[in-house]
Amino acid sequence: MTTFFVSRHPGAIEWAARQGLAVDRFVAHLDPSEIRPGDTVIGTLPIHLAAEICARGARYCNLSLDLPPDSRGRELSAADLERHGARLETYVVRRVDRAGGTTEFISSAFDTTHNSDRPLP
């Protein structure tokens, strides 16, 4: 089982190190074909990629922030991330095809307190 941390931002990578996360691979961009059942993917990914990760039997942990509008669109340091409440939240995301041919995405958090039976990395 491999733990991936997906980010092209130095502040996020430093934040992960400060948290003591056990990460096997830091990648700027994720190739979903590399994901295997039991892997963990950490990052802030588009919903369709999070759904594909979950469909492959991996765990998706979103790097969540409470970011005010004036902090958006700029590079954040690890200290900025901490100041804005950076945390990992685990989600199960799946794509649901409707009979009419439309698609919707359903996402549900199941471990925002980090107290599940499978601890975050």
Helices and strands as residue ranges (DSSP letters): E 3-6, H 10-19, E 25-27, G 32-34, E 40-43, H 47-55, E 59-64, G 69-71, H 78-83, E 87-97, E 103-111
